[in-house]
Amino acid sequence: MRIGIIGAGISGLTLAFELQQRGIPYQIWEASDQAGGYIRSRRDGPYLRELGPNSLLGDADLLAWLDGLSLTPELVFANPVSKARFIFRNGQYRALPSGPPSLLFGNFFSWKTKWAMFREPANRTTSPPGETLAAFFRRRFTDEIVDYALGPFVAGIYAGDPEHLLVSETFPLLLAYEREYGSVLRGLIKNQSATGRRQSFSFREGMQTLPNALTARLENLSLKTPITEIERVGNGWRVQSVQGIETVDRLVLAVGTDAAARLVAPHTPGLTDALHGVSYPPMTAVHSAYKRADVQHPLNGFGGLNPHVEGRFCAGHIWSSSIFSGRCPADEVLFTTFVGGTQSARNAQQPDEILLANVHRELAESFGIRANAPTFRAVYRWERAIPQYDEAIVAVKHQVDALAGQNLFVCANWYGGVSLADCIGKGRRLAEALSQPID
């Protein structure tokens, strides 16, 4: 049995590594000259910047897996101060309540919202099919929660709009809590010990350390090898690349929806149509460094998110040098600013001069920066950032679920979760499943 994998993002790399560990023959093809997909780190002298994901949230099992890759010495855990999250409201960044005392006695949320939280366990309504995240939280809480907690949180993770993202596809655990406990808050309390064991971390030289480690261990990875066509042959697949034709017993698509749609078009037109419906908003990452002495704000947290209702130019700012050490010179601070997403796509597409001027202005006003310009700054643009888990994804799932009978599988961030932990988990589970004999 031989398995083919198209795409060497973190999902495809993990799958290939796990197959290799099990002694299962495989071949993985990647069109670009670098594996890792969205995981990209850049070292510019003393500045270490993440162009994609900034950290990994994992449990003991994931840490043990990384240890098997000999990456434990490279781990850097987030500083304790980064547990604080800030939201822009009433002209400044204000800390989100971190527990019952700050929620009850703080003034971030109104008494109407506090009362809704107190009453939530008695809310006996249930989620209808196709409910969005915004509708779910309005039904169980208030508009204020949607605008000033859910909205910026979802924009930070999905670059998306809670009015369109589905709760069943993004946070199905909330639905499970509602069904099992009759309350989201009661479910969170009952399961807080399990969720509390996860830790946020990166690596000394950035997140790209992980795909680099996987790439170095793979024996059958072909870079700069785009796949031009796939063809069904008996129970397997013939894969045509710029290097020739190879036949595999099982084939895995670990690429974006546009590439997947092109490859499956002759075989599953229904899936092709569904894949074309998946949207990816643009997102631009701007890194800015300033002298610590020129920044009045203490930056004692993870960063500040901007609710869409506040009408700000940027989606939010991660305080990179507060989270992890070694990201910039000791006498400076480094911001990672994200511009764009579904709700502000046009902002991400502004020319560099307009983009940088707006980012600097917002940083200066928000954090009391006295400098006229950063000591260092850089721009990186993602034209297609994160697949949106809205109604279009449901149509895709229904089509993908039927592919296994054709020995065609999917292991990508548009199917079954977008986070790095999700993608690693999917790769590991699929490797286990594909290790079983073909019926």
For each residue, the residues with C-beta under 8 A, 3 or more apart:
1: 24 25 249 250 437 438
2: 25 26 27 247 248 249 250
3: 19 24 25 26 27 248 249 250 251 252 434
4: 26 27 28 29 237 239 246 248 250 251 252
5: 8 12 15 16 26 27 28 29 251 252 254 411
6: 12 28 29 227 230 239 251 252 253 254 255 259 263
7: 11 12 28 29 30 37 253 254 255 256 259 412
8: 5 12 13 16 28 29 30 35 36 37 211 215 221 223 254
9: 12 13 35 36 37 38 39 211 254 255 412 413 423
10: 13 14 36 37 38 39 210 211 214 420 423 424 427
11: 7 14 15 37 254 411 412 413 423 424 426 427
12: 5 6 7 8 9 15 16 28 30 252 254 255 411 427
13: 8 9 10 16 17 28 35 36 211 214 215 218 427
14: 10 11 17 18 214 423 424 426 427 428 431
15: 5 11 12 18 19 28 252 254 411 427 428 430 431 434
16: 5 8 12 13 19 20 26 28 214 218 220 221
17: 13 14 20 21 214 217 218 427
18: 14 15 21 22 427 428 431 432
19: 3 15 16 22 24 25 26 431 434 435
20: 16 17 23 24 26 217 218 219 220
21: 17 18 431
22: 18 19 431 435
23: 20
24: 1 3 19 20 431 434 435
25: 1 2 3 19 220
26: 2 3 4 5 16 19 20 220
27: 2 3 4 5 220 222 246 248
28: 4 5 6 7 8 12 13 15 16 218 220 221 222
29: 4 5 6 7 8 222 225 226 227 239 241
30: 7 8 12 34 35 221 222 223 224 225
31: 224 225 226 227 259
32: 35 223 224
33: 223 224
34: 30 40 223
35: 8 9 13 30 32 211 214 215 221 223
36: 8 9 10 13 39 40 208 210 211 212 215
37: 7 8 9 10 11 52 211 413
38: 9 10 52 53 382 413
39: 9 10 36 52 53 207 208 210 211 420
40: 34 36 50 51 52 207 208 380
41: 48 49 50 51 205 206 207 208 209
42: 48 49 51 206 378 380
43: 47 48 205 206
44: 47 48 49 376 378
45:
46: 328 329
47: 43 44 287 289 327 328 334 376 378
48: 41 42 43 44 205 206 326 327 328
49: 41 42 44 206 285 287 320 327 334 336 378
50: 40 41 53 54 202 206 207 285 320 336
51: 40 41 42 285 380 382
52: 37 38 39 40 207 285 382
53: 38 39 50 56 207 420
54: 50 202 207 318 320 323 336
55: 78 200 201 202 207 323 324
56: 53 62 200 201 202 207 210 420 421
57: 198 199 200 419 420 421
58: 61 62 63 66 198 199 201 421
59: 62 63 197 198 199
60: 63 64 197
61: 58 64 65
62: 56 58 59 65 66 421 424
63: 58 59 60 66 67 72 75 199
64: 60 61 67 68
65: 61 62 68 69 424 428
66: 58 62 63 69 71 72 75 210
67: 63 64 70 71 72
68: 64 65
69: 65 66 210 213 214 217
70: 67 73 213
71: 66 67 74 75 203 209 210 213
72: 63 66 67 75
73: 70
74: 71 203 204 205 209
75: 63 66 71 72 201 202 203
76: 201 202 203 204 324 325 326
77: 199 200 201
78: 55 82 83 199 200 201 202 302 323 324
79: 82 322 323 324 325
80: 83
81: 84 300 301 322
82: 78 79 200 301 302 319 322 323
83: 78 80 98 301 302
84: 81 95 96 98 300 301 302
85: 95 96 301 302 303 305
86: 93 94 95 96 301 302 303 304 305
87: 93 94 96 108 148 149 152 304 305 307
88: 92 93 94 304 305 306 307 310 312 366
89: 92 94 108 148 307 310
90: 94
91:
92: 88 89 366
93: 86 87 88 297 304 366
94: 86 87 88 89 90 108
95: 84 85 86 98 102 108 301
96: 84 85 86 87 108 149
97: 102 103 106 108 109
98: 83 84 95 102
99: 102 103
100: 103 104
101: 104 105
102: 95 97 98 99 105 106 108
103: 97 99 100 106 108 109 114 117
104: 100 101 114
105: 101 102
106: 97 102 103 109
107:
108: 87 89 94 95 96 97 102 103 148
109: 97 103 106 113 114 117 144 145 148
110: 113 114 144
111: 114 115
112: 115 116 142 144
113: 109 110 116 117 141 142 144 145
114: 103 104 109 110 111 117 118
115: 111 112 118 119
116: 112 113 119 120 140 141 142 145
117: 103 109 113 114 120 141 185
118: 114 115
119: 115 116 122 123
120: 116 117 123 140 141 183 184 185
121: 182 183 185 186
122: 119 183
123: 119 120 139 140 183
124: 182
125: 139 140
126: 178 179
127: 131 136 139 167 168 175 178
128: 131
129:
130: 166 168 391 394
131: 127 128 135 136 139 166 167 168
132: 135 136 162 163 164 165 166 167
133: 136 137 150 154 162 165 166 167 170 171
134: 137 138 146 150 151 162 163
135: 131 132 138 139 167
136: 127 131 132 133 139 140 167 174
137: 133 134 140 141 145 146 150 162
138: 134 135 141 142 143 145 146
139: 123 125 127 131 135 136
140: 116 120 123 125 136 137 178 184
141: 113 116 117 120 137 138 144 145 146
142: 112 113 116 138 145 146
143: 138 146 147
144: 109 110 112 113 141 147 148 149
145: 109 113 116 137 138 141 142 148 149 150
146: 134 137 138 141 142 143 149 150 151 162
147: 143 144 150 151 307 308 309
148: 87 89 108 109 144 145 151 152 307 309
149: 87 96 144 145 146 152 153
150: 133 134 137 145 146 147 153 154 162
151: 134 146 147 148 154 155 162 307 308 309
152: 87 148 149 155 156 305 306 307 308 315 316
153: 149 150 156 157 305
154: 133 150 151 157 158 160 161 162 165 170
155: 151 152 158 159 160 161 305 306 308 315 316 341 342 343
156: 152 153 305 315 316 338
157: 153 154 160 418 419
158: 154 155 165 170 386 388 389 418
159: 155 281 283 315 338 340 341 342 385 386
160: 154 155 157 164 165 281 341 342 343 386 388 389 390
161: 154 155 164 165 308 341 342 343
162: 132 133 134 137 146 150 151 154 165
163: 132 134
164: 132 160 161 342 388 390 391
165: 132 133 154 158 160 161 162 169 170 388 389 390
166: 130 131 132 133 169 170 389 390 391 393 394
167: 127 131 132 133 135 136 170 171 172 174 175
168: 127 130 131 172 175 394
169: 165 166 172 389 390 393 394
170: 133 154 158 165 166 167 389
171: 133 167 174 175
172: 167 168 169 175 176
173: 176 177 187
174: 136 167 171 177 178 184 187
175: 127 167 168 171 172 178 179
176: 172 173 179 180 187
177: 173 174 180 181 183 184 186 187 188 191
178: 126 127 140 174 175 181 182 183 184 187
179: 126 175 176
180: 176 177 187
181: 177 178 186 187 190
182: 121 124 178 186
183: 120 121 122 123 177 178 186 187
184: 120 140 174 177 178 187 188
185: 117 120 121 188 189
186: 121 177 181 182 183 189 190
187: 173 174 176 177 178 180 181 183 184 190 191
188: 177 184 185 191 192 195
189: 185 186 192
190: 181 186 187
191: 177 187 188 194 195
192: 188 189 195 196
193: 196 197
194: 191 197
195: 188 191 192 198
196: 192 193
197: 59 60 193 194
198: 57 58 59 195
199: 57 58 59 63 77 78
200: 55 56 57 77 78 82 323
201: 55 56 58 75 76 77 78
202: 50 54 55 56 75 76 78 206 207 324
203: 71 74 75 76 206 207 209 210
204: 74 76 209 326
205: 41 43 48 74 208 209
206: 41 42 43 48 49 50 202 203 209
207: 39 40 41 50 52 53 54 55 56 202 203 210 420
208: 36 39 40 41 205 211 212
209: 41 71 74 203 204 205 206 212 213
210: 10 36 39 56 66 69 71 203 207 213 214
211: 8 9 10 13 35 36 37 39 208 214 215
212: 36 208 209 215 216
213: 69 70 71 209 210 216 217
214: 10 13 14 16 17 35 69 210 211 217 218
215: 8 13 35 36 211 212 218 221
216: 212 213
217: 17 20 69 213 214
218: 13 16 17 20 28 214 215 221
219: 20
220: 16 20 25 26 27 28
221: 8 16 28 30 35 215 218
222: 27 28 29 30 225 241 243
223: 8 30 32 33 34 35
224: 30 31 32 33
225: 29 30 31 222 241 242 243
226: 29 31 241 242
227: 6 29 31 230 239 240 241 263
228: 240 241 242
229: 239 240 263
230: 6 227 237 238 239 240 251 263 264 267
231: 237 238 240 266
232: 236 237 238 267 406
233: 236 237 238 247
234:
235: 249 407 438
236: 232 233 247 248 249 250 251 407
237: 4 230 231 232 233 247 248 250 251 407 408
238: 230 231 232 233 245 246 247
239: 4 6 29 227 229 230 245 246 247 248 251
240: 227 228 229 230 231 244 245
241: 29 222 225 226 227 228 244 245 246
242: 225 226 228
243: 222 225
244: 240 241
245: 238 239 240 241
246: 4 27 238 239 241
247: 2 233 236 237 238 239
248: 2 3 4 27 236 237 239 251
249: 1 2 3 235 236 407 438
250: 1 2 3 4 236 237 407 408 409 434 438
251: 3 4 5 6 230 236 237 239 248 407 408 409
252: 3 4 5 6 12 15 408 409 410 411 430 434
253: 6 7 260 263 264 408 409 410 411 412
254: 5 6 7 8 9 11 12 15 410 411 412
255: 6 7 9 12 259 260 263 412
256: 7 259 260 280 384 387 412 414
257: 260 261 275 276 278 280 387 396 412 414
258: 261 262 275 384
259: 6 7 31 255 256 262 263
260: 253 255 256 257 263 264 275 410 412
261: 257 258 264 265 271 272 275 276
262: 258 259 265
263: 6 227 229 230 253 255 259 260
264: 230 253 260 261 267 268 271 272 275 408
265: 261 262 268 269 272
266: 231
267: 230 232 264 406 408
268: 264 265 271 272 399 403
269: 265 272 273
270: 273 274 399
271: 261 264 268 274 275 396 399 400 403
272: 261 264 265 268 269 275 276
273: 269 270 276 277
274: 270 271 277 278 392 395 396 398 399
275: 257 258 260 261 264 271 272 278 396
276: 257 261 272 273
277: 273 274 392 395 396
278: 257 274 275 387 388 392 393 396 414
279: 342 387 388 390 392
280: 256 257 383 384 385 386 387 388
281: 159 160 340 341 342 345 348 385 386 388
282: 340 345 348 349 381 382 383 384 385
283: 159 315 338 339 340 341 348 381 382 385 386
284: 338 339 340 347 348 349 355 379 380 381 382
285: 49 50 51 52 336 337 338 379 380 381 382
286: 336 337 338 339 355 356 359 377 378 379
287: 47 49 320 334 335 336 337 376 377 378
288: 334 335 337 359 360 363 374 376 377
289: 47 328 329 332 333 334 335 374 375 376 377
290: 294 295 332 333 335 363 369 371 374 375
291: 294 295 331 332 371 375
292: 295 331 332 333
293: 331
294: 290 291 369 370 371
295: 290 291 292 299 333 367 368 369
296: 367 368 369 370
297: 93 366 367 368
298:
299: 295 319 321 322 333 367
300: 81 84 322
301: 81 82 83 84 85 86 95 304 319 322
302: 78 82 83 84 85 86 318 319 322 323
303: 85 86 316 317 318 319 322 323 336
304: 86 87 88 93 301 316 317 319 366
305: 85 86 87 88 152 153 155 156 315 316
306: 88 152 155 310 312 314 315 316
307: 87 88 89 147 148 151 152 310
308: 147 151 152 155 161 311 343 344
309: 147 148 151
310: 88 89 306 307
311: 308
312: 88 306 362
313: 339 344 347 358 359 362
314: 306 317 337 338 339 347 358 359 362
315: 152 155 156 159 283 305 306 338 339 340 341 344
316: 152 155 156 303 304 305 306 337 338
317: 303 304 314 335 336 337 338 362 363 366
318: 54 302 303 323 335 336 337 338
319: 82 299 301 302 303 304 322 323 333 335
320: 49 50 54 287 323 324 327 328 334 335 336
321: 299 324 325 327 328 332 333 334
322: 79 81 82 299 300 301 302 303 319 333
323: 54 55 78 79 82 200 302 303 318 319 320
324: 55 76 78 79 202 320 321 327
325: 76 79 321
326: 48 76 204
327: 47 48 49 320 321 324 334
328: 46 47 48 289 320 321 332 333 334 376
329: 46 289 332
330:
331: 291 292 293
332: 289 290 291 292 321 328 329 375 376
333: 289 290 292 295 299 319 321 322 328
334: 47 49 287 288 289 320 321 327 328
335: 287 288 289 290 317 318 319 320 363
336: 49 50 54 285 286 287 303 317 318 320
337: 285 286 287 288 314 316 317 318 359 362 363
338: 156 159 283 284 285 286 314 315 316 317 318 341
339: 283 284 286 313 314 315 344 347 348 350 355 358 359
340: 159 281 282 283 284 315 344 345 347 348 349 385
341: 155 159 160 161 281 283 315 338 344 345 348 385
342: 155 159 160 161 164 279 281 345 388
343: 155 160 161 308
344: 308 313 315 339 340 341 347 348
345: 281 282 340 341 342 348 349
346: 349 350
347: 284 313 314 339 340 344 350 355 358
348: 281 282 283 284 339 340 341 344 345 381
349: 282 284 340 345 346
350: 339 346 347 354 355 358
351: 354 355
352: 355 356 379
353: 356 357
354: 350 351 357 358
355: 284 286 339 347 350 351 352 358 359 379
356: 286 352 353 359 360 377 379
357: 353 354 360 361
358: 313 314 339 347 350 354 355 361 362
359: 286 288 313 314 337 339 355 356 362 363
360: 288 356 357 363 364 373 374 377
361: 357 358 364 365
362: 312 313 314 317 337 358 359 365 366
363: 288 290 317 335 337 359 360 366 367 369
364: 360 361 367 368 369 370 371
365: 361 362
366: 88 92 93 297 304 317 362 363
367: 295 296 297 299 363 364
368: 295 296 297 364
369: 290 294 295 296 363 364
370: 294 296 364
371: 290 291 294 364 374 375
372:
373: 360 377
374: 288 289 290 360 371 377
375: 289 290 291 332 371
376: 44 47 287 288 289 328 332
377: 286 287 288 289 356 360 373 374
378: 42 44 47 49 286 287
379: 284 285 286 352 355 356
380: 40 42 51 284 285
381: 282 283 284 285 348
382: 38 51 52 282 283 284 285 385
383: 280 282
384: 256 258 280 282
385: 159 280 281 282 283 340 341 382
386: 158 159 160 280 281 283 413 418
387: 256 257 278 279 280 393 413 414 418
388: 158 160 164 165 278 279 280 281 342 392 393
389: 158 160 165 166 169 170 393 418
390: 160 164 165 166 169 279 393
391: 130 164 166 394 395
392: 274 277 278 279 388 395 396
393: 166 169 278 387 388 389 390 396 397 414
394: 130 166 168 169 391 397 398
395: 274 277 391 392 398 399
396: 257 271 274 275 277 278 392 393 399 400 414 415
397: 393 394 400 401 415
398: 274 394 395 401 402
399: 268 270 271 274 395 396 402 403
400: 271 396 397 403 410 415
401: 397 398 404
402: 398 399 405
403: 268 271 399 400 406 408 409 410
404: 401 407 408 409
405: 402
406: 232 267 403
407: 235 236 237 249 250 251 404 438
408: 237 250 251 252 253 264 267 403 404
409: 250 251 252 253 403 404 430 434
410: 252 253 254 260 400 403 415
411: 5 11 12 15 252 253 254 415 423 426 427 430
412: 7 9 11 253 254 255 256 257 260 415 423
413: 9 11 37 38 386 387 417 418 422 423
414: 256 257 278 387 393 396 418
415: 396 397 400 410 411 412 426
416: 422 426
417: 413 422 423 425 426
418: 157 158 386 387 389 413 414 422 423
419: 57 157 422 423
420: 10 39 53 56 57 207 423 424
421: 56 57 58 62 424 425
422: 413 416 417 418 419 425 426
423: 9 10 11 14 411 412 413 417 418 419 420 426 427
424: 10 11 14 62 65 420 421 427 428
425: 417 421 422 428 429
426: 11 14 411 415 416 417 422 423 429 430
427: 10 11 12 13 14 15 17 18 411 423 424 430 431
428: 14 15 18 65 424 425 431 432
429: 425 426 432 433
430: 15 252 409 411 426 427 433 434
431: 14 15 18 19 21 22 24 427 428 434 435
432: 18 428 429 435
433: 429 430 436
434: 3 15 19 24 250 252 409 430 431
435: 19 22 24 431 432
436: 433
437: 1
438: 1 235 249 250 407
439:
